[in-house]
Amino acid sequence: EYIEVFYNRQRQHSTLGYHAPVEFEARAAVA
């Protein structure tokens, strides 16, 4: 389960404009 979560955080998501969720969250926090 941990590995699945880890890879999901690294996977590129088309709904976020092909940015990783972590990067998207960082950009949202700055904006």
Secondary structure, DSSP 8 states (H G I E B T S, - for coil): -HHHHHHHHHS-BGGGTSB-HHHHHHHHHH-
